[in-house]
Every structure is written in structure tokens, then in C-alpha cells.
Amino acid sequence: MTNTADLQSDPERPAPARVLLRGGIVHSPQEPFATAMLIEDGRVAWLGTDSAADVAHADSVDEIVELRGALVTPAFVDAHVHLTSTGLALAGLDLHDAVSLTDALERIAAFAAGLPAGETVLGQGWDESKWPERRAPSPAELDRAVGGRPAYLSRADVHSALVSPALAAAVPEVRGAAGFDEEAGLVRQQAHHIVRRAAYALLGPGARGVFQAAALRRAAELGIGALHECGGPDIGGEADFRQVLATGRELGGPEVFGYWGELGGAGKALELGAVGAAGDLFVDGSIGSHTACLADPYADRDTRGAQYLSYDDVAEHVVSCTEAGAQAGFHVIGDAAMAEVLKGLEEAASRVGRDELYRIGHRIEHAEMIPAGGVQRLLALGVIASVQPAFDAAWGGEDGMYVERLGAERARAMNPFAALQKAGVPLAFGSDAPVTALDPWGTVRAAAFHRTPEHRISVRAAFAAHTRGGWRALGGRATASGMLVLGEPATYAVWDVDPEDVIVQAADERLSAWSTDPRSGVPGLPDLSPGRPLPTAARTVVRGRTVFDSGRLG
């Protein structure tokens, strides 16, 4: 038996057969007062108190982990990521925190100067709505910053991008595509898909593998045990998608489940090893890039955005996926796009039956704007809503980008998590990284303290959406429940927290729907009140094998 504090992630090292964790707080609905947990052969074998653990198990285990008051919870599931571009943001040119146009140009120039001559500049994350200049760099400014190199710099929402004159010249087919604005050096819609494919094709397998591994390591450091990769022909292509899944297998955790977003692509998705033909199958674009499809024009531009698929397309795709036993799903943000998807889903239900749709559990990604009556229609169709609370934290509120693009009334209706939860629509939380950062506790906080109060849900419900909800969103391919209960896979995280800060939290009186009395047996979670530091992971374990260890456990 060993008593270890510094076990590091090692794909070649087998997990101990029997591990006892003791002296902490174990978040389990089965044993709400548990302070100890026994793991045997990668599964939860026992839950209880320290004294009971010492009597029954201490002499028969391979490893004892002294928690010293730490909190043990199920590991998070991020239900929407793009691992290669997330790793690129971590290791390369990330402009998310650029504070002005000048700052962005200086960062671009410094990054480009460090590259070999002629190499393409790849970066992401700029958001002109947060800059005092309120505009993106001009083609001439970008060209000077990159020294005449080819450059592709995606906006924060990754639905439009800056393209340097050299890259535009190297991709001549972009000139006839919808969404190419040569004067502004911007690409949207189909033009963006063309340039994005060309830019990312410049990344070889070696570079892609480095970026993917960096993203997975970061996820493990944050207590994430599983992720849903959303790939497709207009995102990274087949080679990138296959490699993402392979990298996840090779590293041994966090687990990676893939979705392939191609219309009519159920067969291709299954061939590629995907869970379904879902994820970022684009019905429309994004609010920030003025490409989300709206029923009424944008407040700051005379456009209703872009629609890429019709309800007939939606219906045919859902029917083909249902018949193949695969999940279908769509990227949908604008209210007009959601209306089109709902119509298509209802048409599919008329062909194959609502019970069949329920059996599969098809997905909607984002669901930021839902027309009147749409929540009940989603419920009636058995749809799972995969949503991103960090979008509201980044762009919501009275003076955020949503108000600028949509006006105050429509902005207040964005991301209605409380209405979805109250109706019974299953929720799964994700980041859409690199659109917003991998940040699971920040995501839970963003949902519980939504910038529009009527859309808030409890910390407890938000945590469930980011753990159990992510497994449920996999439909019939789920291999865990996301709870620490007997017999479940031992996929968990250990958190450095003060035990007194582990509470049953309601953000306001409206959320006090359950007892906060400790005698109620409701498992607690860290206090996530705004301004408080978020918990940090001491260890992350996937199916009994440690994938991250800070060395802080005793």
C-alpha cells in the first residue's frame, strides 16, 4: 500500500486497483454526508465516513489519498469544444484579451515577427465590440502588422475572420463566394468556410497533435473528464477530426467524444468514429458577426443575417440520422433559424414518429434566441439543448454586444436557461472553446448569475448540466451517468476549497427552491458568488486513472 501525494499523469502507468480517498467532502447524491470513497478497478466501490473506511478498507487498498478537507466531485463534461483551435489559442496568437485596436495590432506584429519567413499567421479571438475604436483592422493595417505574410485571424465567435491580402490572393476561389468583403479584408458565411479550410490545411499532423494535446492537458488541469469535439468539413476537416479522436485515445483522458457536422452525413459520422452527425452543422452564423438568422433586422445593421439550411434540409437530416440510429444536431442561434429548425424537427417527427426522436435524443447547439412557444416545442420533440453560459458573461447585460446588435428588448431574451430548465428540456453546458475559454466553474457561475436575472438557474442545477447533462447529451452512446454513485466509472476531480465554503447556494430568493439546511442531505458545492475565487483542481481522474495531479494532496 502507498500513501501518495505526487502521482503524475502517465498513460503507460496502470491505475492502482484499489484506491481509498478519505478526509474530505464527497459530492454524492447517494451518500450526501460521505467523507471517503473507495475506487476499485476504475469504478466507485464504496462511499461512507472516514471511520467506516478505516475499519473496512484501510488495510486492503493499494493507495490511500488523504484529502485534508478537499472536495471530490464528478469531473466536468464540456459539451462543445474545438480542440485543435483551442490548443492553437493556448499556444499561439490569442487576441481575446486585446483591449484596443492598437493593442491587437501590436500583438499581431510581435507574434508575426517571431515566425519563420513566409509562414502563415494563424490567430483568433479579436472582438471589435469591446475596443474603443469599435472597428477591426483594415487590410493595410493588418498587412503592415504581419509584414506582408498570409494571415487568418478569426473573430471571437469564429464566424468571421480577417484575411490578409496575401492569403486572399492565395485562395482565389474566395472571391466569388458569399461573404467576401475585400475592401474590409473580412470573410463571413461561405467565404469564411473556404478560407478557414485553406488556413488550417497548412497545419501538419505534428502541429495539430501538439495543439490537441495542449488543449486536453488544459482540460485535465481544470477538472474536465470528458469533452464533445464538434468537427465537420467546414471546421477542421476529416484528417483533423480523426486525429483529435486518436489523440484523446492515446493520452488516455480526458475522454473525447466526436460529433461530425455534415448534412446527410450519418454514415460518414459513424465511419469516422463520431457519436452522431451533429454539433456545428450550421443553420446560421453568430450574433457578433451579423450572420445569426433573425426574424427582424439587426439593430446596428440593415440585415437579418444568413440562413444556411432550410427546414426541408433539417427534416431530411434528422430522418436519415434517426433511421441510422445516430444523433442529429444543429448549430442554431437566431430566432428565425430556430423557427426553421423546429419546423424541420416537427416534419421529421411526422415521418418517423416522436417516440423515435425521443429514443435518439437529438441536439441543438447554442439555442440563444428561442421564438415564442419554442421551448415547449423543443420539449415535445425530445431535444437536448447544448448551451454556453459564458456567452452571456461575455456579451450579455445592459451594455454588452447583444444590446448593440439586437437592442435591449431582444438582448434581454437571450440564453433563457431558466425557462428551458423549468420546462424540462435537458441542458448540457459547454464552452465552445476557443470562442470562450475552458472554464467549468466559471461556466456554472455564469449560469447561476446570468446577467439577466430571470434567466438564472441554481448553482446545483448548473453543476448538474455541466456534469450529468454532458453525459446525457451523448444519448445512447453515454458510458457514465456523471454522478459518484456505486458502480459508476471513477471519473472525478478533487478541489482545493475551504470546507466552510461548500454550501447549498441560491443566487437569490427566487432560486431557494430546496432546503439549505444541512439536515436535508443536499450535497454542497463551492460558494460561487461573484468576486470569490473559483476552485482549483488538485487532481483529475478518468475511469480510475489520474490524468492531472498538482502534487498538493497529502
C-alpha positions in Angstrom: 0.0 0.0 0.0 1.3 3.5 -0.8 0.3 6.9 0.6 1.0 9.3 -2.3 0.6 13.0 -3.0 2.6 13.4 -6.2 1.3 10.9 -8.7 1.5 12.5 -12.2 -0.5 11.6 -15.3 1.3 8.7 -17.2 -0.5 6.9 -20.0 1.8 3.9 -19.6 1.3 3.6 -15.8 -1.7 1.4 -14.9 -4.1 2.7 -12.3 -4.0 1.2 -8.8 -6.6 -1.5 -8.4 -8.0 -0.2 -5.1 -7.7 3.4 -4.0 -9.2 4.9 -0.8 -9.9 8.7 -0.6 -10.5 9.9 2.9 -10.8 13.0 5.0 -12.7 15.2 2.6 -16.2 16.0 1.3 -17.5 13.7 -1.4 -20.3 15.1 -3.6 -22.6 12.1 -4.0 -26.4 12.1 -4.1 -26.3 8.5 -2.9 -24.3 9.3 0.3 -24.6 13.1 0.9 -22.5 13.0 4.1 -19.7 10.9 2.7 -16.2 11.9 3.6 -14.5 8.8 2.0 -14.7 6.9 -1.3 -13.2 3.6 -2.4 -12.3 3.1 -6.0 -11.8 -0.4 -7.3 -10.8 -1.3 -10.8 -11.8 2.2 -12.1 -15.2 2.3 -10.5 -16.8 3.6 -7.3 -17.0 0.7 -5.0 -17.9 2.2 -1.7 -19.0 5.6 -0.1 -19.1 6.5 3.6 -17.4 8.0 6.5 -13.7 8.0 7.4 -14.2 5.9 10.5 -16.1 3.2 8.5 -13.4 3.4 5.8 -10.7 2.8 8.3 -12.4 -0.2 9.7 -13.4 -1.9 6.5 -10.9 -0.8 3.8 -7.7 0.8 5.1 -5.7 -2.4 5.2 -6.8 -3.8 1.9 -6.1 -0.9 -0.6 -3.1 -0.1 -2.9 -3.2 3.6 -2.3 -4.6 6.0 0.3 -5.3 9.6 -0.7 -5.5 12.0 2.3 -7.9 14.7 1.1 -7.4 17.0 4.1 -10.8 18.6 3.7 -10.8 18.8 -0.1 -14.0 18.4 -2.1 -14.4 15.5 -4.5 -17.0 15.9 -7.3 -17.8 14.2 -10.6 -15.4 15.6 -13.3 -16.9 18.1 -15.6 -18.0 17.4 -19.2 -17.5 20.2 -21.7 -20.3 19.5 -24.3 -18.9 21.7 -27.1 -15.2 22.2 -28.0 -12.9 22.5 -30.9 -9.6 21.0 -29.6 -7.2 21.9 -32.3 -8.1 25.6 -32.4 -8.3 25.6 -28.6 -4.7 24.4 -28.4 -3.7 26.9 -31.0 -5.2 29.7 -28.8 -3.3 28.3 -25.8 0.0 28.1 -27.6 -0.3 30.8 -30.3 -1.8 34.1 -31.1 -4.8 34.7 -28.9 -6.4 38.1 -29.1 -9.4 37.5 -26.7 -7.9 40.0 -24.1 -6.7 42.6 -26.5 -8.1 45.9 -25.1 -8.0 48.0 -28.3 -7.3 48.0 -32.0 -3.8 49.3 -31.3 -3.1 46.6 -28.7 -4.3 43.9 -31.2 -2.1 45.2 -34.0 0.9 45.3 -31.7 0.3 41.7 -30.6 -0.1 40.6 -34.1 3.1 42.3 -35.2 5.1 40.8 -32.3 3.8 37.3 -33.0 4.4 37.5 -36.7 8.0 38.7 -36.1 8.7 35.5 -34.2 7.7 33.2 -37.1 10.0 31.9 -39.8 9.9 33.9 -43.1 6.8 33.3 -45.1 5.0 31.3 -42.5 1.2 31.9 -42.3 0.0 33.8 -39.2 -2.9 32.0 -37.5 -4.7 33.6 -34.7 -8.1 34.2 -33.1 -10.2 35.9 -30.6 -10.4 39.6 -31.6 -13.6 41.4 -30.7 -14.0 44.9 -32.0 -17.2 45.4 -30.0 -15.0 45.7 -26.9 -12.5 48.1 -28.3 -12.8 51.9 -28.1 -12.2 52.2 -31.8 -15.2 50.0 -32.5 -13.7 48.6 -35.7 -11.5 45.8 -36.9 -8.0 46.4 -38.5 -8.1 47.5 -42.1 -6.4 45.3 -44.8 -3.5 47.8 -44.9 -3.1 47.8 -41.1 -3.1 44.0 -41.0 -0.7 43.7 -43.9 1.8 46.0 -42.2 1.4 44.1 -38.9 2.2 40.7 -40.5 4.9 42.0 -42.8 3.1 41.0 -46.0 2.6 37.4 -44.8 -0.6 35.3 -45.3 -2.7 35.7 -42.2 -6.0 34.3 -41.0 -7.4 35.8 -37.7 -10.8 34.6 -36.7 -13.2 36.8 -34.7 -14.0 35.7 -31.1 -17.2 33.9 -32.3 -15.2 32.2 -35.1 -17.9 33.1 -37.7 -15.9 35.7 -39.5 -12.3 36.4 -39.9 -9.7 38.9 -41.0 -7.7 37.8 -44.1 -4.5 39.5 -45.2 -4.2 40.4 -48.8 -1.5 37.7 -49.3 -3.8 34.9 -48.0 -6.8 36.2 -50.1 -4.6 36.1 -53.2 -3.5 32.6 -52.3 -7.2 31.4 -52.2 -8.6 32.7 -55.4 -11.9 30.8 -55.1 -12.9 33.0 -52.1 -13.6 36.0 -54.5 -16.8 34.5 -55.8 -18.1 33.3 -52.5 -20.8 34.8 -50.4 -19.5 36.8 -47.5 -16.2 38.0 -49.0 -15.6 41.7 -48.3 -12.3 42.6 -50.0 -12.5 46.2 -49.0 -12.7 45.4 -45.3 -10.4 42.3 -45.5 -13.2 40.3 -43.9 -14.8 36.9 -44.7 -18.1 35.7 -43.5 -20.5 32.9 -44.5 -19.2 30.6 -47.2 -16.2 32.8 -47.9 -15.1 32.2 -44.3 -15.5 28.4 -44.6 -13.3 28.4 -47.7 -10.5 30.5 -46.1 -10.7 28.6 -42.8 -10.2 25.3 -44.6 -7.3 26.7 -46.6 -5.6 28.2 -43.5 -5.9 25.1 -41.3 -4.8 22.9 -44.1 -1.4 24.5 -43.6 -1.1 22.8 -40.2 0.6 19.4 -40.5 -0.3 16.4 -38.3 2.6 17.1 -36.0 1.5 20.7 -35.2 -2.2 19.6 -34.9 -1.1 16.9 -32.4 0.8 19.4 -30.3 -2.2 21.7 -30.2 -4.7 19.0 -29.4 -2.6 17.6 -26.6 -2.2 21.1 -25.1 -5.9 21.6 -25.1 -6.5 18.2 -23.4 -3.9 18.9 -20.8 -5.6 22.2 -20.0 -8.9 20.5 -19.7 -7.5 18.0 -17.3 -6.0 20.8 -15.2 -9.5 22.3 -14.9 -11.2 19.1 -13.7 -12.7 18.2 -17.0 -13.0 14.5 -17.6 -14.8 14.4 -21.0 -15.3 16.7 -23.9 -17.5 16.7 -27.0 -15.5 17.6 -30.1 -17.6 19.4 -32.7 -15.9 18.9 -36.1 -17.0 19.0 -39.7 -16.0 19.6 -43.2 -16.2 23.4 -42.7 -14.3 23.4 -39.4 -11.2 21.2 -39.4 -11.9 18.6 -42.0 -11.7 14.8 -41.8 -7.9 14.5 -41.1 -8.2 16.9 -38.1 -11.3 15.1 -36.7 -9.7 11.7 -36.9 -6.6 13.0 -35.2 -8.5 14.6 -32.4 -10.2 11.3 -31.6 -6.9 9.5 -31.9 -5.1 12.0 -29.6 -7.8 11.6 -27.0 -7.3 7.8 -27.1 -3.5 8.0 -26.9 -3.4 10.4 -24.0 -6.0 8.3 -22.1 -8.0 11.2 -20.8 -9.9 13.4 -20.7 -12.2 11.3 -22.9 -13.1 12.8 -26.3 -16.5 12.1 -28.0 -16.8 13.4 -31.5 -19.7 15.0 -33.5 -19.4 15.4 -37.3 -21.4 18.3 -38.6 -22.2 17.3 -42.2 -25.6 17.5 -43.8 -26.8 13.9 -44.5 -23.6 12.7 -43.0 -24.9 10.0 -40.6 -22.9 7.3 -42.4 -19.8 9.4 -42.7 -20.1 10.3 -39.0 -20.2 6.7 -37.9 -17.4 5.8 -40.3 -15.2 8.5 -38.7 -16.0 7.2 -35.2 -18.3 10.0 -34.3 -21.3 9.8 -31.9 -23.5 11.5 -34.4 -23.9 13.9 -37.4 -24.4 16.8 -35.1 -22.5 19.6 -33.4 -21.7 22.5 -35.7 -23.9 21.7 -38.6 -24.6 25.4 -39.3 -28.2 26.6 -39.8 -27.0 30.1 -39.3 -23.9 32.1 -38.0 -23.4 34.3 -35.0 -24.7 37.5 -33.4 -21.3 39.1 -33.3 -20.6 38.6 -37.0 -24.2 39.6 -38.0 -24.7 36.2 -39.5 -27.2 34.7 -37.0 -30.5 34.5 -38.8 -33.1 36.8 -37.3 -36.8 37.3 -37.7 -36.2 41.1 -37.7 -33.2 43.1 -38.8 -30.2 43.8 -36.6 -30.3 47.0 -34.6 -26.9 48.2 -35.9 -27.0 46.9 -39.5 -29.7 46.5 -42.2 -29.5 42.7 -42.4 -31.3 39.7 -41.0 -28.2 37.6 -41.1 -27.7 34.4 -43.0 -29.6 31.1 -43.3 -27.6 28.1 -44.5 -30.2 25.3 -44.2 -33.9 25.1 -44.8 -36.5 23.2 -42.8 -36.5 20.5 -45.5 -32.8 20.1 -45.0 -33.3 19.8 -41.3 -36.1 17.3 -41.7 -34.2 15.1 -44.1 -31.1 15.1 -41.9 -33.0 14.2 -38.8 -34.9 11.4 -40.5 -31.7 9.9 -42.0 -29.9 10.1 -38.7 -32.8 8.6 -36.8 -33.0 5.7 -39.2 -29.3 5.1 -38.8 -29.5 5.2 -35.0 -27.3 8.3 -34.8 -27.8 11.7 -33.2 -28.6 14.6 -35.4 -28.0 18.2 -34.3 -27.5 21.7 -35.5 -25.8 25.0 -34.7 -28.6 27.5 -34.3 -28.5 30.9 -32.7 -31.0 33.3 -34.3 -34.8 33.2 -33.7 -35.6 32.8 -37.4 -33.1 29.9 -37.6 -34.6 28.3 -34.5 -38.1 28.5 -36.1 -36.7 26.8 -39.2 -35.2 24.0 -37.1 -38.3 23.5 -35.1 -40.4 23.2 -38.3 -37.9 20.7 -39.7 -37.9 18.6 -36.5 -41.7 18.5 -36.5 -41.7 17.4 -40.1 -39.2 14.6 -39.2 -41.4 13.6 -36.3 -44.4 13.3 -38.7 -42.3 10.8 -40.8 -40.6 8.7 -38.2 -42.7 9.4 -35.0 -41.9 11.4 -32.0 -41.1 8.3 -30.0 -38.2 7.7 -32.3 -36.9 11.2 -31.9 -37.1 10.8 -28.1 -35.3 7.4 -28.4 -32.3 9.1 -30.1 -32.3 12.4 -28.3 -31.2 14.9 -31.0 -29.3 18.0 -30.1 -29.4 21.8 -30.6 -26.2 23.7 -30.1 -26.4 27.3 -28.6 -30.2 27.9 -28.7 -29.6 31.6 -27.8 -32.8 33.0 -29.2 -36.0 31.0 -29.0 -39.2 32.3 -30.5 -42.4 32.3 -28.5 -43.6 28.8 -27.8 -40.3 27.3 -28.9 -39.3 26.0 -25.5 -42.3 23.7 -25.3 -41.8 22.6 -28.9 -38.2 21.6 -28.1 -39.5 19.6 -25.1 -42.2 17.9 -27.2 -39.5 16.8 -29.7 -37.1 15.3 -27.1 -34.4 17.8 -28.0 -31.3 18.3 -25.8 -30.1 21.9 -25.5 -26.3 22.2 -25.5 -25.7 25.7 -24.4 -22.8 28.1 -23.4 -23.4 30.3 -20.3 -20.1 32.1 -20.9 -21.6 33.7 -23.9 -23.9 35.7 -21.6 -21.0 36.5 -19.3 -19.0 37.8 -22.3 -21.7 39.6 -24.3 -24.8 39.9 -22.2 -26.0 42.6 -19.8 -27.3 46.1 -20.3 -24.3 47.4 -22.3 -23.0 44.2 -23.9 -22.6 43.3 -27.5 -26.1 41.7 -27.6 -27.7 45.0 -26.8 -25.6 46.7 -29.5 -26.5 44.1 -32.2 -30.2 43.4 -31.2 -31.4 46.3 -29.0 -32.3 46.0 -25.3 -35.6 44.0 -25.6 -34.3 41.2 -27.7 -31.0 41.1 -25.8 -32.9 40.5 -22.5 -34.4 37.4 -24.0 -31.0 35.8 -24.9 -30.0 32.4 -23.4 -33.1 31.6 -21.4 -31.7 28.9 -19.2 -34.4 29.1 -16.5 -37.2 28.7 -19.0 -35.5 25.7 -20.6 -34.8 24.0 -17.2 -38.3 24.8 -15.8 -39.9 23.2 -18.9 -37.8 20.1 -18.6 -35.6 20.5 -21.6 -32.3 18.7 -20.8 -29.4 21.1 -20.6 -25.7 20.3 -21.3 -23.1 23.0 -20.7 -20.0 23.7 -22.8 -17.6 26.4 -23.7 -17.4 26.3 -27.5 -13.7 26.8 -26.9 -11.9 28.7 -28.2 -14.9 31.0 -28.6 -14.9 31.2 -24.8 -12.2 29.6 -22.6 -12.3 26.2 -21.0 -13.6 27.3 -17.6 -16.1 24.9 -16.0 -16.6 26.6 -12.6 -16.8 30.0 -14.4 -19.5 28.4 -16.7 -21.5 27.3 -13.6 -21.2 30.8 -12.1 -22.3 32.4 -15.4 -25.5 30.3 -15.5 -26.3 30.9 -11.8 -25.6 34.6 -12.0 -26.8 35.2 -15.6 -26.7 38.9 -16.4 -30.4 38.9 -16.9 -31.8 37.7 -13.6 -34.9 35.9 -14.8 -32.7 33.5 -16.8 -30.7 32.3 -13.8 -30.7 28.8 -12.5 -29.3 27.4 -9.3 -25.7 26.5 -8.8 -26.8 23.0 -8.2 -28.8 22.8 -11.5 -25.9 24.4 -13.4 -23.4 22.0 -12.0 -25.7 19.1 -13.0 -25.9 20.5 -16.5 -22.1 20.6 -16.7 -21.6 17.0 -15.4 -24.7 14.7 -15.7 -26.0 16.8 -18.6 -22.9 16.3 -20.7 -23.2 12.5 -20.4 -27.0 12.6 -21.1 -26.3 14.7 -24.2 -24.4 11.7 -25.7 -27.7 9.9 -26.0 -27.3 6.1 -26.3 -23.5 6.5 -26.5 -23.2 7.6 -22.9 -20.9 5.4 -20.9 -21.4 7.1 -17.5 -24.0 9.0 -15.5 -21.8 11.8 -14.3 -22.5 11.0 -10.6 -20.4 9.5 -7.9 -22.6 6.5 -7.0 -21.8 2.8 -6.6 -20.8 1.0 -9.7 -20.2 4.2 -11.8 -16.9 4.9 -13.5 -14.5 6.7 -11.2 -14.2 9.9 -13.2 -13.9 12.7 -10.7 -12.0 15.8 -9.7 -10.5 16.8 -6.3 -10.8 20.6 -5.5 -8.8 22.8 -3.1 -11.6 24.5 -1.2 -12.3 25.6 2.3 -14.8 23.1 3.7 -16.8 26.0 5.2 -17.3 27.4 1.6 -19.0 24.2 0.5 -22.7 25.2 0.6 -26.1 24.7 -1.0 -26.3 28.0 -2.8 -29.2 30.1 -4.1 -28.2 33.2 -6.0 -31.4 35.0 -4.9 -34.7 34.3 -3.2 -36.3 33.0 -6.4 -33.7 30.2 -6.5 -34.3 29.0 -3.0 -36.4 26.0 -4.2 -34.8 23.5 -1.9 -33.8 23.4 1.7 -30.4 24.8 2.6 -30.5 23.2 6.0 -27.6 20.6 6.2 -30.0 18.1 7.6 -31.8 18.0 4.2 -28.9 15.9 2.8 -28.4 18.0 -0.3 -24.7 17.7 -1.4 -23.0 21.1 -1.3 -20.8 22.9 -3.8 -18.3 25.7 -3.6 -19.6 29.2 -3.0 -19.5 30.7 -6.5 -20.7 34.2 -5.5 -19.3 36.9 -7.9 -16.0 38.1 -6.8 -15.0 35.0 -5.0 -12.1 32.9 -6.3 -13.0 29.9 -8.3 -11.9 26.4 -7.1 -8.7 24.9 -8.5 -8.2 21.3 -9.2 -5.8 19.3 -7.2 -6.3 16.0 -9.1 -8.4 14.8 -12.1 -9.1 11.1 -12.6 -10.7 9.5 -15.6 -12.1 5.9 -15.0 -9.7 5.4 -12.2 -6.6 6.7 -13.9 -5.0 10.0 -12.8 -4.8 12.4 -15.8 -3.7 15.5 -13.8 -2.2 15.9 -10.4 -1.0 19.1 -8.8 1.0 17.4 -6.2 -0.9 19.2 -3.4 -2.7 16.2 -2.0 -1.4 14.6 1.2 
